[in-house]
Amino acid sequence: MKLVVGLGNIGDSYAKTRHNAGFIILDGYVAEKGLVFNYSKYCKGEVAATQDCVFLKPSTYMNLSGGAVKSAKDFFGVQLEDILIVADDVESPFGAFKLKKEGGAKGHNGLRSIEASLGTKAYARLWIGISRDNRVPLDQYVLAPFKAEELEKLKEEEDKIYQVIDEWILGVTNV
């Protein structure tokens, strides 16, 4: 069993913010597969599933995502190497994406929470570049809504990002 987690903050006020890139990507991916998210108290979040993969959007806030990831991992018996976290990345150009086998949190509090809950950095992550505007404090930047042209750019990259997720689930990636 695989576990793909999109990171974001719950609530309408956060729905289209840069920090919710993980939720936005996972929402689109799950919809394209004809699946529907439903709340699971056991996983502390919204879950959709196939026979081979569980998709999770934690209902904790971003900085507490680790508890939901650990709960889903334990509930479904997922191994560490079968976890993929989809998260925003301020260090990468907007619209760029990169699959990594493991690594650091890059200052991302959601990833820090996951590392603390799992006790390791040994899980895959798919970084979605949201760039950064150094004229704006980081917390304000990531919690600001996407500009219309940014959402368009993200939409243009969706198919490629979905293909990376498909390949990771099938185990045919180079990471």
Secondary structure, 3 states (H helix, E strand, C coil): CEEEEECCCCCHHHCCEHHHHHHHHHHHHHHHCCCCCEEECCCCEEEEECCCEEEEEECCCHHHHHHHHHHHHHHHCCCHHHEEEEEEECCCCCCCEEEECCCCCCCCHHHHHHHHHHCCCCCEEEEEECCCCCCCCHHHHHCCECCHHHHHHHHHHHHHHHHHHHHHHHCCCCC
